[in-house]
């Protein structure tokens, strides 16, 4: 028969292990860093385009669909890019795709670019992402560069999530995830989008 103190100790140990497991799992994908423009944004976005930039079609659709459902639940219109461009093009056709996406009647674009990390550490990618935010980025240039990037056969990716003002072409909000396998990013899509939505609402961008 198990003594009461021993049973209590076992329960506490199991509870501690259950609580620590999510924090200690190396394969979890979550928002790891964020940024917001120091310039004031006085008008919330009312109609957006969700653009997943990855050749993995299921992940692209899952991310875009989640943004559509969550944004519409908050009375913000949203279009999916895959309904306009079902398959991301070969690099030589990227300009045509950029023109099509920029022609949509929206006031902002949310890009989710999956960056392959084959020979790049997460720390190196994070530093490069943060450094890029110090420069005045432009939506057209960012999408063009992301489409130009050749697909790499790698197991590790990082997702860069950015909200752009279509009228100015400037980024107003950005975040990146922790690195992870692409199926983990796809599985984490609901939670990732929920966290993005919470932050955008808190920042009064929606």
C-alpha positions as CSV (number, residue, x, y, z in Angstrom):
1,X,0.0,0.0,0.0
2,X,1.4,3.4,-1.0
3,X,1.9,5.8,1.9
4,X,0.1,9.2,1.8
5,X,3.3,11.3,1.7
6,X,4.7,9.1,-1.1
7,X,1.5,9.3,-3.1
8,X,1.4,13.1,-2.7
9,X,5.0,13.3,-3.8
10,X,4.3,11.2,-6.9
11,X,1.3,13.4,-7.8
12,X,3.4,16.6,-7.4
13,X,6.2,15.1,-9.5
14,X,3.8,14.2,-12.3
15,X,2.1,17.6,-12.3
16,X,5.5,19.3,-12.4
17,X,6.6,17.2,-15.3
18,X,3.3,17.9,-17.2
19,X,3.7,21.6,-16.7
20,X,7.4,21.7,-17.7
21,X,7.0,19.5,-20.8
22,X,5.6,22.1,-23.1
23,X,8.3,24.6,-22.1
24,X,11.1,22.1,-22.6
25,X,10.0,20.6,-25.9
26,X,12.5,21.6,-28.6
27,X,10.1,20.9,-31.4
28,X,7.4,23.4,-30.4
29,X,6.8,26.4,-32.7
30,X,5.7,29.6,-31.1
31,X,6.2,33.4,-31.6
32,X,9.7,34.1,-30.3
33,X,10.2,37.8,-31.1
34,X,8.2,40.8,-32.2
35,X,8.4,44.3,-33.5
36,X,6.2,47.3,-34.2
37,X,6.8,50.5,-36.1
38,X,7.6,53.5,-33.9
39,X,5.4,55.6,-36.2
40,X,1.8,56.1,-35.1
41,X,-0.9,54.1,-36.9
42,X,-4.2,55.9,-36.4
43,X,-6.5,53.9,-38.7
44,X,-7.1,50.2,-38.0
45,X,-6.9,47.9,-41.0
46,X,-10.3,46.8,-42.3
47,X,-9.5,44.6,-45.3
48,X,-6.4,42.4,-45.6
49,X,-4.7,39.9,-47.8
50,X,-3.2,36.8,-46.2
51,X,-0.2,35.7,-48.2
52,X,1.7,32.5,-47.2
53,X,5.1,32.4,-49.0
54,X,6.1,28.7,-49.1
55,X,6.0,26.0,-51.7
56,X,4.4,23.7,-49.1
57,X,0.7,24.1,-50.2
58,X,-1.0,22.5,-47.2
59,X,0.9,24.8,-44.8
60,X,0.2,27.8,-46.9
61,X,-3.5,27.1,-47.1
62,X,-3.8,26.3,-43.3
63,X,-2.1,29.5,-42.3
64,X,-4.1,31.7,-44.8
65,X,-7.4,30.0,-43.9
66,X,-6.8,30.6,-40.2
67,X,-6.1,34.2,-40.7
68,X,-9.3,34.6,-42.8
69,X,-11.5,33.0,-40.2
70,X,-10.0,34.9,-37.2
71,X,-10.0,38.2,-39.0
72,X,-13.6,37.9,-40.2
73,X,-14.6,37.0,-36.6
74,X,-13.3,40.5,-35.7
75,X,-15.1,42.2,-38.6
76,X,-12.0,42.5,-40.7
77,X,-12.3,41.4,-44.3
78,X,-9.6,39.0,-45.5
79,X,-8.6,37.3,-48.8
80,X,-6.4,34.3,-49.3
81,X,-3.5,34.6,-51.8
82,X,-3.9,31.0,-52.9
83,X,-7.4,31.9,-54.3
84,X,-5.6,34.4,-56.5
85,X,-2.3,32.5,-57.2
86,X,-3.0,28.8,-56.5
87,X,0.6,27.8,-57.0
88,X,3.7,29.9,-56.3
89,X,5.6,30.5,-59.5
90,X,9.0,29.7,-60.8
91,X,11.4,32.6,-60.0
92,X,11.2,34.0,-63.6
93,X,7.4,34.6,-63.1
94,X,7.6,36.2,-59.7
95,X,7.0,39.8,-60.9
96,X,3.7,38.9,-62.4
97,X,2.6,37.3,-59.1
98,X,3.7,40.4,-57.1
99,X,1.7,42.6,-59.5
100,X,-1.4,40.4,-59.0
101,X,-1.2,40.4,-55.3
102,X,-0.6,44.2,-55.1
103,X,-3.6,44.9,-57.3
104,X,-6.1,43.6,-54.7
105,X,-8.5,46.1,-53.1
106,X,-7.2,45.8,-49.6
107,X,-5.5,48.2,-47.2
108,X,-2.9,45.8,-45.8
109,X,-1.2,42.5,-46.4
110,X,-0.1,39.9,-43.9
111,X,2.8,37.9,-45.2
112,X,3.9,34.6,-43.6
113,X,7.3,33.7,-45.2
114,X,8.8,30.3,-44.3
115,X,12.6,30.7,-44.3
116,X,14.6,27.5,-44.8
117,X,17.3,27.1,-42.2
118,X,19.5,24.4,-43.7
119,X,22.9,25.9,-43.0
120,X,21.8,28.8,-40.8
121,X,21.4,28.6,-37.1
122,X,18.3,30.0,-35.4
123,X,20.4,32.6,-33.7
124,X,21.9,33.8,-37.0
125,X,18.5,34.0,-38.6
126,X,17.0,35.9,-35.6
127,X,19.9,38.4,-35.8
128,X,19.4,38.9,-39.5
129,X,15.7,39.3,-39.1
130,X,16.1,41.9,-36.4
131,X,18.7,43.8,-38.4
132,X,16.4,43.9,-41.4
133,X,13.8,45.6,-39.3
134,X,16.1,48.5,-38.7
135,X,15.9,49.3,-42.4
136,X,12.9,50.8,-44.2
137,X,11.5,47.6,-45.8
138,X,9.1,47.6,-48.7
139,X,6.3,45.1,-49.3
140,X,7.0,44.6,-53.0
141,X,10.7,44.1,-52.5
142,X,10.1,41.7,-49.6
143,X,7.7,39.5,-51.5
144,X,9.9,39.6,-54.6
145,X,12.9,38.5,-52.6
146,X,11.0,35.7,-50.9
147,X,9.7,34.4,-54.2
148,X,13.1,34.5,-55.7
149,X,14.6,32.4,-52.9
150,X,15.1,28.8,-54.3
151,X,13.3,26.1,-52.4
152,X,15.7,24.1,-50.2
153,X,15.4,20.6,-49.0
154,X,15.7,21.1,-45.3
155,X,13.8,20.0,-42.2
156,X,14.0,23.3,-40.3
157,X,12.2,26.5,-41.1
158,X,11.4,29.7,-39.4
159,X,8.3,31.8,-40.1
160,X,8.5,35.5,-40.5
161,X,5.0,37.1,-40.1
162,X,4.6,40.7,-41.2
163,X,1.8,43.2,-41.5
164,X,2.2,45.7,-44.3
165,X,0.4,48.9,-45.1
166,X,-0.4,48.6,-48.8
167,X,-0.8,52.3,-49.4
168,X,2.8,53.1,-48.2
169,X,4.3,49.7,-48.8
170,X,5.8,49.8,-45.3
171,X,5.8,47.2,-42.6
172,X,3.9,48.3,-39.4
173,X,4.2,45.1,-37.4
174,X,6.3,41.9,-37.5
175,X,7.1,38.8,-35.6
176,X,9.1,35.6,-36.0
177,X,8.6,32.1,-34.7
178,X,11.0,29.7,-33.2
179,X,12.6,27.3,-35.7
180,X,10.8,24.0,-36.4
181,X,9.9,21.4,-38.8
182,X,7.4,22.4,-41.4
183,X,4.8,20.0,-40.2
184,X,5.2,21.5,-36.7
185,X,4.6,24.9,-38.1
186,X,1.5,23.7,-39.9
187,X,0.2,22.0,-36.7
188,X,0.9,25.2,-34.7
189,X,-0.9,27.4,-37.2
190,X,-4.1,28.0,-35.1
191,X,-2.1,29.0,-32.0
192,X,0.3,31.1,-34.0
193,X,-2.4,33.0,-35.8
194,X,-4.3,33.4,-32.5
195,X,-1.2,35.0,-30.9
196,X,-0.7,37.3,-33.8
197,X,-4.3,38.4,-33.7
198,X,-4.1,39.1,-29.9
199,X,-1.0,41.2,-30.4
200,X,-2.5,43.2,-33.4
201,X,-5.7,43.9,-31.4
202,X,-3.7,45.0,-28.4
203,X,-1.7,47.3,-30.7
204,X,-5.0,48.7,-32.1
205,X,-4.0,47.8,-35.6
206,X,-7.3,45.9,-36.1
